[in-house]
């Protein structure tokens, strides 16, 4: 049976569909019509573009035209419930299969099932469910790999995967090995231009990520991230970034680790801000209460770990703070996407990047060749700019809040690379560059302090600048082992203390 496209005389059911959504549905039905029943198709659309609306309408039309059933797979209970509610809006009778469902005995009462992957897999193995007459399987957040274990049960079905980022969460399981083709939806820039998404103002703060380690999944480990982001210097940088860009605005903070998130909570709480935390240790009631508070508190700060990257929609968010680094393109887009929903008085939102993610992936609105990534993910991943290269191109800019503490000084700039080139040309030892840098730092501390004790305290404000200069120096001398950099930095601070004391004698 040929599946017809949108019939303008058919009554409007569910949410209003926009032109680009109609276009996507038509393309998908064209593929269903021209392909064998066991065809696997992937559809890409940015977060906030309405993927759930699109596949709910697809399910409705598919069921009506074929009299076959539809199965929708999700990996989160929140997504299950959202999907079920949307299907109900489209007048699609559906049944959620989650951990509370031990057996399905009334399959014929429903035309559509929304299932948690692990639960459905267990029930099939236990022979507690026999969902027959499935013609279409829809996979939400298809870039995750947990769904693949179920595909063998539906080899004669048309499988439609939907995702904002057609790049597998596991480099060893590329999506082109599972899906036969990719349809690319509307671009983020186009959705912003047409008024469907808010525009992002991005603030990026350079962070030294040399201490981070890569785990088996290809992303930075939680342990190494916790060690870096729990440091007082990083906590201070986070608060400063918030106060400089988003003070008084509703803010969602993403971290890579529960301990970091709890530290963030404590530091904002101690600073007098309205803040709460949410992670997988909270009970269901605690999560509900916290999210309700966040929704109804205009200047709320919510610090989180992982669980709000998908299945969470709060349009009143003004600022997203990415207080972590990630190698995951999907996660990068998911985090920013949490702030992109528009409401009547919100057309712009802020993104504060504290993980060099902007340098790694580019702007959120940049055009991306998703077909290239889909067909050759290894090429894309191998050509991502490295942390070392990102840091080589850093240019430290003293934050305004720090610079105010050195108001009596005018000479802030010091180009390590330029000074090194001059030293080499003049036949001087490379250490001369650091000596000159230390003298400049000591001078501005003295110029802005009443006595030597104040100057020593003020010098702590220069730690980020010192770290940056040491890193640039190591690139010049081609010697950048972790231990050597640590020794250089400690030696620099020792000499700075001596030089500051000399300034007052």
N, C-alpha and C positions, 0 to 999 in steps of 0.2 A: 504494500500500500504506500502510495506517495504521500509524504507529509507536506501539506500546503503551508505557505507562509501566512503572514498576518492577514486576516480577513477583516476589512474595515467595517463591515456590517455586523461583525460579531460584537456582543456587548463587552464593555470594558470590565475586566475582573482584576481584583488586586490593585497594586500600585500602578500609577501612570508610567508608561514606558517612554523613554526619550528616543530620539531618532537614532542615536548611535547604538542603543540597546536593541531597537528593532533590527538594525543592520546586522548586529552580531547574531541575533537569533536566526535571521534569514540565512546567513552564511553557515551556521551550524546545521540547520535543517537541510541545506544543500548537500553538505557532507554526509549526513545520515542517509539521504536519498540515493546518493551515487556510490556509496561504499558498501562493502559486505557487512553482514551483521556482527562480525567479530572485529570491527575496526576500532582503534583507539585514537581519539582526537583530544588535543590539548588546546584550551582557550585561555589567553592571557588578558587581564584587565587590571589596571591599578587599584590599589586599596581605596575604597570610597567610590568606585565607579559603579557599584551595584551588581556584583557578581551573583549574589543570592537572589535578587529580583529576576535577573536574566534566567538562571537555571530553574527557578520556580515556575516561570512562565513556560519554559521549554518542557518541564515535567507535565504541566497541565495540558499543553497541546498534544504532547506525545501520547499521553494516556487516552485523550479524547479520540485521536485519530487511529490508534492501533489497538486499543483495548488491552494493551499489555501493561505490566506494572513497571514502576521505576524504583530503584534503590539509590539512596543518597548516602555516601560514606563521609563521616567526619572523624576528627581525632580528638575533639574536645567536647565535653558535655554542654558547655555554653553555646558552641556552634550548633549542636544538635537541637537545642531548644529554640534558638533563633531561626534556624532553618524550618523547623516544624511550624513555628508561628507564621512565617512568611508563606509557607505552602497553604496554610489554613486561610490566609488572606486571599490566596488565589483559588480558593474553593477546592483544594486537593486534599481528600481524606488521607491522613497519614498516621503512621504508628512509629513512635520512637522505640528503638531497641537499645536500651542501656543496661547497666548492671542490675537494675531492679526487675528486668524482664527475664525470667528463668526459662520460659517456653512460649513459643508462638503456636497456638492451636486454631486461630481464626484468621488465617491468611486471607481468605476471600472477602473479609470485611473491609480490607484496605486496598487501595490501588498504589500506594506509595509508602515506602519504609525509610526512615532516617536512622542510621545505625552507627554506633560507636564501633570502630574497627576491631578492637580487642574483644569486645563483648560478642559481636557477631561471629567472629572467628571461633571463639570458645563454644558458642551455642551450636554452630554447624558441626564442630568436632564431636560435641556431646549428642548430636542428632536430636536436639531439642527444637530445631527450627528447620523448616523445609520451604523456603520462599520460592514458589514455582512461578513460572510465566513472567520472569523478569526479562524485559527487552532492552532497557536502558539503565546503565549504572553511571551515576554522577559522583565524581570525587572532588570534594572541596579541599582547598589548600593542598593541591595535588603534588607540590614539590616535596612533601614529606614522603618517606619511604615505607611507612607502616602499612600502607594500603596494598602493597604488592602481594602480600601473603594471601589476599582474598581473590586476586584476579583469576586464579586457576578455577575457582568455582563458577566463574561467569565468562567462560571462554567463548560462548556463543552470543554474548551480548555486545551491544555498542557501548563503549566506555568513553565518557566525556570527563576529562580532568579540567578543573578550573584553578587558576593561580594568578597572583600578581607578578610572580617571578618564576618563569619556566627554567629554573636552575635547581637541580636536585640537591637536597640537603646532604647527600652522600656522594662524593665525587666518583666513587667506585660503582655507583648505580645511576648512570646518566639517563635522563628522561627520554632521549631519542631511542633508547633500547626498548621502551615500553609503549611510547606513543608514536603513531605513524605520521602525524602531521601536527602543525601548530597554526592556530589562527590568532593573530595579534590584534588586540582591541585598541580603543582610543588612547592617545598619549596623555600623560599627566599635564603637559603644557596646554594641550587642547581642552582638557577638562577644566583647567583653571580659567582659560580664556572664555569658555562658554558659561562660566559661573557655577560649575558643579563641584569644584574643589576650591579650598582657600589657598591663597598664595603664601609661600614660606619665605620668611626672612631668616637667613641662617648666620649664626655667629659661631666661628670656629676658634678653639683655643688649642695651641700646640701642646702636645703631651709626649714626654719621652717614654716610649713603649719598649725599650730595650730589655726590660726585666720580664716581659711577658713570654709565656711558652705556648706552643701550639699543641693541642691535644689530638687524639686519634680521629676526632670528627672534623679536623681541619680548622677549628676555631680556637681562640685563646682559652686556656684552661681557667676554670673558676678560681683555683688556688692561686695562680700567679696574678690574676686580676684582683683578687681580694687583697693580696699583699701590696699591690700598687695603689689601688683606689682607697684603701683604708689609711694611707699615710696622711698625716696632718697637712702636708703641703697640697695634696690633691683635694682634701676636704675644704681647705681654705680657698682653693681655686674654684671649686664648685659653688660655694656661697658667694664669692665675688662675682662669678659669672651670672648667677641668678640676680644679684642685687643690681648689676650693671645693665641687664637686659630685660628682666621680667618681674621685678619686685612688685608685689601686689596683684599679680596675675595668676590665674589658675594654671598650675604647673604639674606635669607628670614626668617623673624621673625614672629612667631605666638603668638598672645596675646589673652586673654580672656576679651575683653572689649575695646570699642572705645577710652575711655579716656586714658587707659594705652597705647594703640597704639600711640595716639597723643603725650603723654609724651615721649615715646621712640623716636618718630620722632624729637621732639625738642631737646632732649639731644644729639642725634647723630649729628643733624644739628649744634648745638652750639659747638660741638667738631670738626667741620670742615669736617665731612664725607658727601659723596654723598648719600642722603637718601630721600625717599618719603614714603607716606602711602597710603593704599587702604582699604576701607571698604564699607559697604552698603549705605553710605551717598554720595558716589561719583556717578556722572552721568556716563552714558554709555561711552561717549566720554572721560571723565576723566580717567576711568578705562583703556580704550584702549590706551590712551596716556601714562599712567603710566607703563603699562605692556610692551609697546614698548620700553620705556626708560630703563626699567629693563633688557630687553632682550639685548639691545645694549650697556649697560654700564658694563664693566668688573668688576669694584669694587663697584657696586651698592648695597645699603642696602634698602630692602623693608619691611616695618613693616605693618602687616595685622591683620585682625580679621575675622576668619571663612571662608570667601568666597573663599579662594584659597586652601582649603583642598581637594576639588574634582573639576574635570573639568578644571584643570590647569596643563599644561605640559610645563616646561621650563628646558630642559636638561643642560643648562649652569650654573645652581645653584651649588655653591661649598659648601655652609653651610646652614644648617637648625638650627635655634635657637628656641627652644620650651620655650618661656618666659611665661609659664603658667603651672598649674597642671591640670590633667584631670583624671577622673575615667573611661573614655571611651577607651576601647581597640581599637575600630575602629578608633577613632580620632588619637590615638597614632601612629597607622600604617599609616594612611593617611598623617599625617604631615611629618613623616620621608620619606615616599614614594615620596614626592615632589622633593627630592634631589637625588633619586636613579637612574634616567635615565642616561644612558651612552652616551657619544659622543667620538669622536676619541681621544681627548687628556684628557679625564676624565674617570678614572677607580675607583676613590676613592672620597668620599665626607665626610664632617664633620657634626656631630649632637651635638649641645650644649644643654644639658638638665638643665633647671632651675626650675623644678617642681617635682623632685624626681620620675619622671615617669619611669626611668630606673629601679629603685629599686622596683617600683610597678609592672611593667609588664615584666621585664627581657629584655634581648638584643633583638633587632629587628630581629636578625638572629636565635634566639632560636627556636627549634622545638616545635610546639604547637599541642596538640591533639584536632583538630577542631571537630572531631566527638563527643568527650566528651563534649565540649562546646555547640555544636549544640543540643545534647540530654539532657544535664543537665546544662543549663546556670546558674541557681540559685546556684548550688554547686560551680561553678567556681567563681562567683562574691562574694559569701560569704567567700571564701578562699583566696581572694586577700589580700596581706599583708597590714596592716593598716598603716596610717600615723604615729601613735604613735610608732608602732613597727619599722618602717623605721627610725624614729628619734632616737630611743633607740640605734640603731646600727650605728648611725653617728660617724664619726671620723673627726673632723674639721682639715683641712689642710690649713694653711695660704697661700693665693695666692702669687705667686712669686713677683708680683708688690707691694704687701704690705710688704712682707718680706724684700725686698730691702731697705725699709725705716727703718728697724731695723738691718742694716748690722753690727753694732758694737756688737750685742748680739749673744750668742750661745745657751742660755737656752730658747728655745721656748716651749718645750713640758711640758704639765701639765695634768696628768691623774686624773680627778676628782674622778672616781670610785675607782681607786687604792688608792688615798689619803684618801678617805672616809673609806675604809676598814682598813687602818692603824690607822686612828683616832679612830674608833670603838674599835679596838683591844687594843689601848692604853688607852681607857677610856676617851677620849677627847670629847668635845661637837662637834656636826656636823658643827657648824659655823666656827670652826677652819680651815676647808677645804677651805672655801671661803676667810678667812683672809689670808691664805697662797697663794691662787691664786691671790688675790689683790696685795700682796707684790711682787709677780713675775711680774705681769703686770706693776706695778709702776717702778720696777727696769729697765725693758727693755725700758720703755719710757724715763727714766732719762739717760740711757746709750747712747741714740741716739738723744739727744737734747742738745742745748747749754744753754738753760735756762728753767725755770719753765713754761714760756708761751708756748714755742715750745713743751714742753713735754705734756702739756694739749691738745694742738692741735693734736699732734701725737696720743694721746690716743683714738681719734675718730676712728682710723684705726682698733682698737681692738673690735669694737662693735659686729661684727659677732662672734668673739671668745668668748666674754663675754656672748652673747646670748646662744651659744652652751654650755658653762660651766654651766650656770644657769640651763639649761634644764637637763643636766646630773646630776646635784646636786639634782634636784627635783625628778628624778627617784630613787635616793639613799634614800631619806627621805620619799618617797611615798606620796608626797604632790605636786600636779601639777595643781591647779586651775589657771585659767587665771589671776585673780586679784593678787594672791599670786606671780606668776611668774613675773608679771609686777612690783610689789613692790620690789621683790628681785633684779631685774635688775636695777631699779632706785637706790636702796640702794647701790648696788655694785658700780655703777658709782660715787655716792657721796663719798663713802669711797676711791675709786681709786683717785679722785681728791685730797682728803686730804693726802693720802699716797704719791702721786707724789710731793706735796708741801713739805712734810717732807724730801723727798730725796734730796732736794736742801737747807736744813738747817743743 
